[in-house]
Amino acid sequence: MNDSDIPILKKAYELYKTFHEYRKTVPKQDRFTIYEWSERLILDIIENLFLAGYAKTVNKATTLEQISAKLNLLRLLVRLMKDTKTLDNKKYIVLQEIIDEIGRQLGGWSRSIR
């Protein structure tokens, strides 16, 4: 399987690039706490999506459930960053749109393997 065969992986890659770009504008006190935690979570999601692409069907459902839980945690953290003014509303909306698209793709992938 080629990495480009997994559209959700491309979207997660885009999420990380966007998130990394916003790092420059994040206040220092938040950059090494909630922002760094969220960044690691995105990288973990990317890793698990990559692994799910290569997993056998039996293991794939479990991996996708774990990714879904991590994605929901990321949604919460991004909303918290908006509420604490770590991210402005415009950046929040951009990130949420990408996260929502990943969620839709993940849901479709999960349904297709059941």
CYANA upper distance limits for C-alpha pairs under 8 A (distance plus 0.5 A):
  1 MET  CA      5 ASP  CA      7.29
  1 MET  CA     53 GLY  CA      7.90
  1 MET  CA     54 TYR  CA      7.54
  2 ASN  CA      6 ILE  CA      8.18
  3 ASP  CA      9 LEU  CA      7.88
  3 ASP  CA     50 PHE  CA      7.95
  4 SER  CA      9 LEU  CA      8.30
  4 SER  CA     10 LYS  CA      7.67
  6 ILE  CA     10 LYS  CA      7.39
  6 ILE  CA     53 GLY  CA      7.64
  7 PRO  CA     11 LYS  CA      6.96
  8 ILE  CA     12 ALA  CA      6.70
  8 ILE  CA     49 LEU  CA      8.20
  8 ILE  CA    102 ILE  CA      6.54
  8 ILE  CA    105 GLN  CA      6.61
  8 ILE  CA    106 LEU  CA      7.68
  9 LEU  CA     13 TYR  CA      6.56
  9 LEU  CA     46 ILE  CA      7.03
  9 LEU  CA     49 LEU  CA      6.78
  9 LEU  CA     50 PHE  CA      7.43
 10 LYS  CA     14 GLU  CA      6.73
 11 LYS  CA     15 LEU  CA      6.71
 11 LYS  CA     98 ILE  CA      7.61
 11 LYS  CA    101 GLU  CA      8.29
 11 LYS  CA    102 ILE  CA      6.96
 12 ALA  CA     16 TYR  CA      6.82
 12 ALA  CA     42 ILE  CA      8.00
 12 ALA  CA     45 ILE  CA      8.14
 12 ALA  CA     46 ILE  CA      6.58
 12 ALA  CA     98 ILE  CA      8.48
 12 ALA  CA    102 ILE  CA      7.38
 13 TYR  CA     17 LYS  CA      6.83
 13 TYR  CA     46 ILE  CA      7.60
 14 GLU  CA     18 THR  CA      6.66
 15 LEU  CA     19 PHE  CA      6.51
 15 LEU  CA     42 ILE  CA      8.29
 15 LEU  CA     95 LEU  CA      7.47
 15 LEU  CA     98 ILE  CA      6.76
 15 LEU  CA     99 ILE  CA      7.89
 16 TYR  CA     20 HIS  CA      6.40
 16 TYR  CA     39 GLU  CA      7.88
 16 TYR  CA     42 ILE  CA      6.94
 16 TYR  CA     43 LEU  CA      7.88
 17 LYS  CA     21 GLU  CA      6.69
 18 THR  CA     22 TYR  CA      6.95
 18 THR  CA     95 LEU  CA      8.13
 19 PHE  CA     23 ARG  CA      7.09
 19 PHE  CA     39 GLU  CA      7.81
 19 PHE  CA     95 LEU  CA      7.97
 20 HIS  CA     24 LYS  CA      8.45
 20 HIS  CA     39 GLU  CA      8.25
 22 TYR  CA     26 VAL  CA      7.32
 22 TYR  CA     91 LYS  CA      8.24
 23 ARG  CA     31 ARG  CA      7.57
 23 ARG  CA     35 TYR  CA      8.33
 26 VAL  CA     30 ASP  CA      7.13
 26 VAL  CA     31 ARG  CA      6.34
 26 VAL  CA     35 TYR  CA      8.45
 26 VAL  CA     86 THR  CA      6.36
 26 VAL  CA     87 LEU  CA      7.35
 27 PRO  CA     31 ARG  CA      6.57
 27 PRO  CA     86 THR  CA      7.04
 28 LYS  CA     32 PHE  CA      7.46
 29 GLN  CA     33 THR  CA      7.73
 30 ASP  CA     34 ILE  CA      6.41
 30 ASP  CA     35 TYR  CA      6.54
 30 ASP  CA     86 THR  CA      7.21
 31 ARG  CA     35 TYR  CA      5.53
 31 ARG  CA     36 GLU  CA      6.50
 32 PHE  CA     36 GLU  CA      5.75
 32 PHE  CA     37 TRP  CA      8.35
 33 THR  CA     37 TRP  CA      6.67
 34 ILE  CA     38 SER  CA      6.58
 34 ILE  CA     77 LEU  CA      7.76
 34 ILE  CA     81 MET  CA      8.04
 35 TYR  CA     39 GLU  CA      6.61
 35 TYR  CA     81 MET  CA      8.36
 36 GLU  CA     40 ARG  CA      6.71
 37 TRP  CA     41 LEU  CA      6.72
 38 SER  CA     42 ILE  CA      6.78
 38 SER  CA     74 LEU  CA      6.78
 38 SER  CA     77 LEU  CA      7.24
 38 SER  CA     78 VAL  CA      8.17
 39 GLU  CA     43 LEU  CA      6.91
 40 ARG  CA     44 ASP  CA      6.61
 41 LEU  CA     45 ILE  CA      6.66
 41 LEU  CA     70 LYS  CA      7.51
 41 LEU  CA     74 LEU  CA      7.42
 42 ILE  CA     46 ILE  CA      6.74
 42 ILE  CA     74 LEU  CA      8.08
 43 LEU  CA     47 GLU  CA      6.67
 44 ASP  CA     48 ASN  CA      6.65
 45 ILE  CA     49 LEU  CA      6.57
 45 ILE  CA     67 ILE  CA      6.39
 45 ILE  CA     70 LYS  CA      7.38
 45 ILE  CA     71 LEU  CA      7.81
 46 ILE  CA     50 PHE  CA      6.67
 47 GLU  CA     51 LEU  CA      6.74
 48 ASN  CA     52 ALA  CA      6.44
 48 ASN  CA     63 THR  CA      7.36
 48 ASN  CA     64 LEU  CA      8.48
 48 ASN  CA     67 ILE  CA      7.13
 49 LEU  CA     53 GLY  CA      6.77
 49 LEU  CA     64 LEU  CA      8.15
 49 LEU  CA     67 ILE  CA      7.83
 50 PHE  CA     54 TYR  CA      7.46
 51 LEU  CA     55 ALA  CA      6.57
 52 ALA  CA     59 ASN  CA      8.44
 52 ALA  CA     60 LYS  CA      5.95
 52 ALA  CA     63 THR  CA      6.64
 52 ALA  CA     64 LEU  CA      7.48
 53 GLY  CA     60 LYS  CA      8.43
 55 ALA  CA     59 ASN  CA      6.56
 55 ALA  CA     60 LYS  CA      6.03
 56 LYS  CA     60 LYS  CA      6.51
 57 THR  CA     61 ALA  CA      7.45
 57 THR  CA    113 ILE  CA      7.44
 58 VAL  CA     62 THR  CA      8.36
 59 ASN  CA     63 THR  CA      6.90
 60 LYS  CA     64 LEU  CA      6.58
 60 LYS  CA    113 ILE  CA      8.48
 61 ALA  CA     65 GLU  CA      6.72
 61 ALA  CA    110 SER  CA      7.03
 61 ALA  CA    113 ILE  CA      7.69
 61 ALA  CA    114 ARG  CA      8.34
 62 THR  CA     66 GLN  CA      6.85
 63 THR  CA     67 ILE  CA      6.75
 64 LEU  CA     68 SER  CA      6.62
 64 LEU  CA    106 LEU  CA      7.72
 64 LEU  CA    110 SER  CA      7.10
 65 GLU  CA     69 ALA  CA      6.85
 66 GLN  CA     70 LYS  CA      6.80
 67 ILE  CA     71 LEU  CA      6.52
 68 SER  CA     72 ASN  CA      6.73
 68 SER  CA    103 GLY  CA      7.77
 68 SER  CA    106 LEU  CA      7.78
 69 ALA  CA     73 LEU  CA      6.82
 70 LYS  CA     74 LEU  CA      6.66
 71 LEU  CA     75 ARG  CA      6.75
 71 LEU  CA     99 ILE  CA      7.91
 71 LEU  CA    103 GLY  CA      7.84
 72 ASN  CA     76 LEU  CA      6.89
 73 LEU  CA     77 LEU  CA      6.76
 74 LEU  CA     78 VAL  CA      6.56
 75 ARG  CA     79 ARG  CA      6.69
 75 ARG  CA     96 GLN  CA      7.64
 75 ARG  CA     99 ILE  CA      7.70
 76 LEU  CA     80 LEU  CA      6.63
 77 LEU  CA     81 MET  CA      6.65
 78 VAL  CA     82 LYS  CA      6.85
 78 VAL  CA     92 TYR  CA      7.41
 78 VAL  CA     95 LEU  CA      8.29
 78 VAL  CA     96 GLN  CA      8.23
 79 ARG  CA     83 ASP  CA      6.72
 79 ARG  CA     92 TYR  CA      7.81
 80 LEU  CA     84 THR  CA      6.59
 81 MET  CA     85 LYS  CA      6.55
 81 MET  CA     86 THR  CA      5.33
 81 MET  CA     87 LEU  CA      6.08
 82 LYS  CA     86 THR  CA      6.38
 82 LYS  CA     87 LEU  CA      5.35
 82 LYS  CA     88 ASP  CA      6.53
 82 LYS  CA     89 ASN  CA      6.99
 82 LYS  CA     92 TYR  CA      6.72
 87 LEU  CA     91 LYS  CA      6.67
 87 LEU  CA     92 TYR  CA      6.68
 88 ASP  CA     92 TYR  CA      6.70
 89 ASN  CA     93 ILE  CA      6.61
 90 LYS  CA     94 VAL  CA      6.92
 91 LYS  CA     95 LEU  CA      6.72
 92 TYR  CA     96 GLN  CA      6.52
 93 ILE  CA     97 GLU  CA      6.59
 94 VAL  CA     98 ILE  CA      7.01
 95 LEU  CA     99 ILE  CA      6.62
 96 GLN  CA    100 ASP  CA      6.39
 97 GLU  CA    101 GLU  CA      6.72
 98 ILE  CA    102 ILE  CA      6.78
 99 ILE  CA    103 GLY  CA      6.67
100 ASP  CA    104 ARG  CA      6.75
101 GLU  CA    105 GLN  CA      6.73
102 ILE  CA    106 LEU  CA      6.46
103 GLY  CA    107 GLY  CA      6.57
104 ARG  CA    108 GLY  CA      6.76
105 GLN  CA    109 TRP  CA      6.65
106 LEU  CA    110 SER  CA      6.59
107 GLY  CA    111 ARG  CA      6.68
108 GLY  CA    112 SER  CA      6.64
109 TRP  CA    113 ILE  CA      7.07
110 SER  CA    114 ARG  CA      7.15
